[in-house]
Amino acid sequence: MRNIGKVALWTLCFVLLPVVAMAETGSGDGGSWGYALGAGLAIGLAGLGCGIGQGLTAGNTTAGIARNPGAAGAMFTNFILGMVLIESIAIYGLVIAFLLQDKI
């Protein structure tokens, strides 16, 4: 538990260090780092969530086909439809990241 606290503290220091450096220069911009952080989080979390979803979907479909090979056709159709819907979420995250990047 003590190591988790150290990691959290150092992560907070590394996240806040650029903010302090920008304050020292006195740039009038001020708000662009939030857009950059939002764009990175949008694509990062969308990719993470979609990767987990695709892994679970592929694993469960493979297990289902292994248990009942006769239902492979119906399962494969649902598998492809599920993958398309999961991938659309990643595309939404990419679009949001591009929209936020244009504001920088």
C-alpha angles and dihedrals in degrees: 000000000000092000092053089056091051092049091049092049094049091046090053090049093051092047094050097041095081090048091056091046091053091050091055094055092053095223113174092220096085102155107055096090090065091057091049091049091048092050092050093047092046095057094034097053093040090053092046094049094045092048091053092045094049092048093051092045094049093045095049093045091050091049091048093050090048091054096044114019091176092068094052094110095055092042092049092053091051090044093056092046091050092049091051092051092046092049091051089064090057090051090052089052090050092050091050090049091052092048091051091046090057089060093058 
